[in-house]
Amino acid sequence: MSAAAAPPSATPHIPVLLRPLLAAVAPVSGVWLDGTFGAGGYTRGLLAAGAERVIAVDRDPLAFEMAADWASEYGDRLVMQLGVFSRLDEYASGLDGIVLDLGVSSMQIDQAERGFSFMKDGPLDMRMSQEGPSAADLVNSASEGELADILFHYGEERASRRIARAIVKARAGAPIETTLQLAAIVESCLPRAKPGQSHPATRSFQALRIAVNAEYEELFKGLIAAERALKPGGKLAVVTFHSIEDRMVKRFLQARAGRTGRANRFAPETIEDQPRFELLTRKAVGPDDQELSENPRARSAKLRVAIRTDAPAGEIDAKSIGMPQLKGGPR
């Protein structure tokens, strides 16, 4: 069955941390933008909670195809927009709220033909937008040094050099074209996973997916775009799934809340003029026991929420919020 013909789930998709997110941003009203429409879970949740209209953004056209059978129920309260985080302020301004759910969606992971999963054999693709260079293109063309850099900085893979060397050696015989081919190469470089540990290829697949989709650059630019698009009092809610994403969001919001932290633990915290956000969640919110039992994929999710002030939007350096820097710059 083709991706376009895949049937919708029999039960509505419930995105991670929806309950605490809606509680944190309550009361929900006005116009919101859902930056990762996916299967529509956040959008439906916002509309049910009182949003007058939701602008649903996704870079994957399949997301809107799969919503065709129910989206019309909301009439003009639901606006679908093919697009990316970095341009969200071009799609709307004066917003009452923005939700950004980072990472790959479950519907993409579950479809072998999309090439995101190391558990299912499929073409080594990983393109969320279904356009541009694929993971196979990257794996078969990047130099050993470039691959090692991506694996280390984007996936925090300590065996990055060993894996990059093995990839280059393997592709010399024949191109690496499938997910299971790549997973086997990565597995051959690492110890067998112990019970309870993640699959050996997890970090490598994460790194390549992030590189293919320029996810860190999109996140960085998306946070700045959200600052421009929100009206004073507008709320920004971001759900992350691994430490690098969460670090970027945390540091961005701290800096924009006027808190630059301490040079060391004995130094006073520096307070800057004109904070652009007020933190609504001082610490990241994780899933509770009920959510973990309903959806084990939520185990690494973290939610951070802030409210926009009336200070003018500005710029910020990517390095200052911990965005990983490749030697050759963003791919």
N, C-alpha and C positions, 0 to 999 in steps of 0.2 A: 504493500500500500504506500502511495506517495505521501510526502509530508503534507501537501495541500489537501489530501483526501482523508487525513487522519481525523477520526471522529472526536467531538468534544467529550470531555469527561462527563460521566453520568451524574456526578455530584459537583457542586461549585468548588472551584479551587480556593483554598483558604491560605493566603500568604502568611509567612512567619511574622510573629509579633503584631498581628493586626489588632488584637484586643488591647494590649498596652499602648499601641500607637494611637488608637482612637481615644483612649482615656487621656493620654498626654496632651492631645491637641483639642480636646473638647472645650467649648462647644464647637462643632463643625458647622460652618456656614459659608456663604459666598462662593467664589470661584477657586477651584483647586486644580493643580496640575499633578498628574501621576506620571512620573518620569520613566517608569518601567511598567507598561500596561500588562505585558505577559498574558496570563489567562484571565485578567480582569478582576482579581480578588481585591486589591486595594481600591480600585475605582468603584466597585460595587459597594464596598464597605463605606467609603466616603459619601456616596450618594444616599445610602441607607441612613447614614448618621446625620444628614441634613445639608450636605453641599448642594448649592443651587445648580452648579454645573461643574463637570470635571473634564479637563483637557487631557486625554489619554495619549501619551507619547510612547512609541516603541520603535526601535531601529529594525525590528524583524517584521516584515510584511505578513508573515504567517500568523502573528498574534491577532491581527485584525480580521484575517480570513476565518479564523476559528471562532471569533466573537460575532460573526455575521448573523447567527441564528437568534441571538438574544439582545444585541446592542440596540436594536430599534425600539425595544420596550421603553427606553429612557428618552426617546425623542431628542430634542435639542439640548437636553441636560448632559448628554455625552457627545464630546467632540473628539474624533480620532485623528491623530497627527503622526505621520511617519517622520521620525527624527531622532536626535541624539541629545544627551545631556548638555553638551557644550553650546547648543543653540536654543535652549529652552526659553531664553528671554526674547527670542525672535517669534516664538509661538504665542506669547501672552505677556502682559505686564499688569501691575497693580493687583497681583494675586493675593488671595487670602491664605493660601497654603500650598506647599510643594512636598511631595513624597518621592524619595529616591530609594529604590530597592536595588542594591548592587549585586553583581554576580550573574551567573547564568540561571535561566529559569528551568524549573523541573520539566516543562514540556520539551525544552531543547535537549536536556540530558537524556530524557527517556526515548528520544527518537534516534536510533542508531545511525540513520542516514545523515544526521547533522554533524556527526563526528566529534562530539564533546566527551563521550564516555569511554573510559578505558576498560569497561566491563562488557561492552558490546562491540562486535566487529562492524565497522563501517568506514566510509571514506574519511581520511584525515582532513576534516574541513574546519570546524569551529567558528565559522563566520556568523555572527549574530545577524548581520544585515543581509547575508547571502550574496554579498558583492565583495569585490576586491580580492587580494591575495589570501589564500587559505593557509592553514597550518602546514599542509603538505608542501606548499610553495616555500614557506619559511624553513621548515626542517631540511629540505633538499637544496636550499640555495645559500643559507647563512653560513658564515665561516665558523670554525670550531670556537673561536674566541667570542663571536657574537652569540652563539648558542649558549655557551657557558655563562655569559653575562646575563642573558635573559633568564636562564634557569635559576641563577643565584639571586638576582635582584628582584625578580617578579615572583618567584616561587619559593624563595628562601631555602633552596635545595643545596645542602652542603656538599653533595657529590656532583656538583654541576660540571666540573671539568671532566670527570670520569665519564659521565653520561654523554656530554658533548662529543668526546673522543669516540665513544662507541657509536653514536649516531653517524658521524662522518665516515667511520670505517664501514658501517653497514650500508650506507647509501652509495658507497663506491662500487658495490656489486650490483645494486638495483635500487631504484627510487623507493623511498618509504612512503607508502600510499594509504595504509589503513591504520585504524586506531590500535588494533591488537598487535600489529607489527611494531609500532612504536612502544606500546606497553611492554612487550617482551624484551625489547632492547633496554629499556629503563630497569626492568626487573632483574636483568642479568648483571646489572652494575651494583645492586643493593642487596643487603641481607634479606632473607625471607621475613615477611611481616609476622609479628607475634600476635596471638589472639587479642583483639581489642584495638590493635594498631590500624592506621589507615593504609590503604593500598600503596605499595612502593611508588607507583606512577602518579599519585595524587598531586604532588607539588610540581612535577614536570608538566603535567597536563594543564594545571592552573596557570603556570607561567606562560606557556605557549598560547593559551586562550586569551590571556591578558594582552600579550604582545600583538596577536592577530587583530584584536578589537580595540587596541589603544585605550584600554579601560582606565588606566591611571590618569592619562592625559584627559580623557573625557570626564572623569570624576573631578579633577582639579578645576577644569574649565566650567564644569557644571555647577560646582559650588559658588563660583564667582557669578555665573549667570543667574543662579537662584537669588543671590544677594541683590542683583539688579531688578529681578522680576517681581520680588515680593513687595507689597505695600507695607508701611509702618504698621506693626501689629500682626503681620503675616507670619505664619509658622512654617518652619523647615524641619522635616522629619527624615532621617537617613538611617537605613538598615544596612549594616555591613555583615560580611561573612568570614573575613579573616583579618589577621592582625595589621597588615599594611594598610588596608582600606580604613580600618577603624582608627589607626594612628593619624592618617591624613584628615579624616573628618574631625577627630578630637582636636587636633592642633589648629585646624582652620577655625573651628567654632571658638576655641579658647582665644585665639588671636583676635577674632572679630568681636568677641565679647570684651575686648580690652585687657585681656590678661595674657601677658607674654611669658609667664612662668618665672622661675628663679634660675640664676646662673649656677647656683649651688643650693643645697638644702638650708644653708644658714643665711642666705641673702633674702631680703624681702621680695615679695611678689610685686612685679611692676604693673601698674595700672595705666593704660593708655587713654588718651582723650577720644571722645566720640566713638564709643562702642557701637558696632553695627548690628550686633545680636545680643540678646539676653538668653542665657542658658536656662532651659526649662528642666533638663535632666542633668544634674551635676555629674552623675556617673552613668555609664552605659547600662541600659536595661536589657536583660537576657530573657530567654524563655522560662516559663514556670514548668512545674512537673506535668501539669495537664497538657501543655503544648508539646512537651518532649514525648509524651506517650502518644499523642496524635500524629506528630510529625518529627521523626528522629533527625531529619535534615536541618531542623532548626537549632541543633545543639550549639553551633558556633555563631549564631546570629546575635547582633548587638544593635540596639536602637539608641540614637541620640536625637534630641529635639531642642530647637532654639526658636526664639521669636525675634522678628526683625524690628529694629529701632527706626527712628526717623533720620539717622545720620546718613549722609550720602554714601553711595557705593564706591568702592575703590578697588585697587589692585593688590595683589599679594604674590610673593615669590613662591614658586613651586617647591623649591628646596626647603624653605622655612617650615613647611607643613609635613615634611618627611616623604615627599613623592620620590620613589626610586629613580635614580638617574643612571641611564645606560651611558657607556663611554661615547657612543656615537650619537647620543640624543635620542628622543622618542622615535620608535620605529613607525 
